Amino acid sequence: MKETKITKFPEHKPSAMELKEAVALPGVGLSIPVRAAKAKLSALLELVARGQ
Protein backbone atom coordinates (compact mmCIF):
# COMPACT_ATOMS: atom_id res chain seq x y z
CA MET A 1 0.00 0.00 0.00
CA LYS A 2 1.08 3.53 -0.67
CA GLU A 3 1.83 5.75 2.27
CA THR A 4 0.03 9.06 2.24
CA LYS A 5 2.25 12.07 2.57
CA ILE A 6 1.07 14.48 5.22
CA THR A 7 1.90 18.12 4.58
CA LYS A 8 2.14 20.34 7.62
CA PHE A 9 1.72 24.03 7.06
CA PRO A 10 3.26 26.61 9.40
CA GLU A 11 1.00 28.05 12.06
CA HIS A 12 -0.90 31.14 10.98
CA LYS A 13 0.56 34.35 12.42
CA PRO A 14 -2.11 37.05 12.35
CA SER A 15 0.31 39.71 13.62
CA ALA A 16 2.17 39.52 10.30
CA MET A 17 -0.94 40.71 8.50
CA GLU A 18 -1.91 43.58 10.78
CA LEU A 19 -2.10 47.00 9.22
CA LYS A 20 -1.18 49.38 11.97
CA GLU A 21 -1.14 52.32 9.57
CA ALA A 22 -4.82 52.01 8.61
CA VAL A 23 -6.95 55.06 9.39
CA ALA A 24 -10.73 55.47 9.31
CA LEU A 25 -11.65 58.60 7.36
CA PRO A 26 -15.14 60.09 7.74
CA GLY A 27 -17.16 59.66 4.56
CA VAL A 28 -14.46 57.48 2.95
CA GLY A 29 -13.97 54.51 5.26
CA LEU A 30 -10.78 52.62 5.93
CA SER A 31 -7.71 54.18 4.34
CA ILE A 32 -4.26 52.58 4.02
CA PRO A 33 -1.20 54.58 2.96
CA VAL A 34 0.26 53.44 -0.37
CA ARG A 35 3.72 52.78 1.12
CA ALA A 36 2.26 50.56 3.85
CA ALA A 37 0.16 48.62 1.33
CA LYS A 38 3.17 48.16 -0.96
CA ALA A 39 5.31 46.92 1.94
CA LYS A 40 2.67 44.36 2.95
CA LEU A 41 2.24 43.18 -0.64
CA SER A 42 6.01 42.83 -1.06
CA ALA A 43 6.22 40.78 2.13
CA LEU A 44 3.42 38.49 0.92
CA LEU A 45 5.13 38.03 -2.44
CA GLU A 46 8.38 37.07 -0.71
CA LEU A 47 6.53 34.46 1.36
CA VAL A 48 5.00 32.99 -1.79
CA ALA A 49 8.36 32.97 -3.55
CA ARG A 50 9.85 31.00 -0.64
CA GLY A 51 6.98 28.51 -0.88
CA GLN A 52 5.20 29.33 2.36
KATA-V947936 format. One record per residue. N is the residue number from 1. OMEGA is omega in degrees with one decimal (999 if undefined). Layout:
n;omega
N;OMEGA
N;OMEGA
This chain:
n;omega
1;177.2
2;174.5
3;177.8
4;179.8
5;-179.8
6;179.3
7;177.9
8;178.5
9;178.2
10;-179.3
11;-179.3
12;178.6
13;-177.0
14;-178.9
15;179.5
16;-176.5
17;-178.5
18;174.1
19;-177.8
20;-176.9
21;-177.3
22;-178.1
23;175.8
24;179.3
25;179.7
26;178.7
27;-178.4
28;-176.9
29;-177.9
30;-179.3
31;179.8
32;177.8
33;-176.6
34;-179.6
35;179.4
36;179.0
37;179.1
38;179.2
39;178.7
40;179.1
41;178.5
42;178.7
43;178.1
44;179.4
45;177.2
46;177.6
47;179.2
48;-179.9
49;178.9
50;176.5
51;179.8
52;999
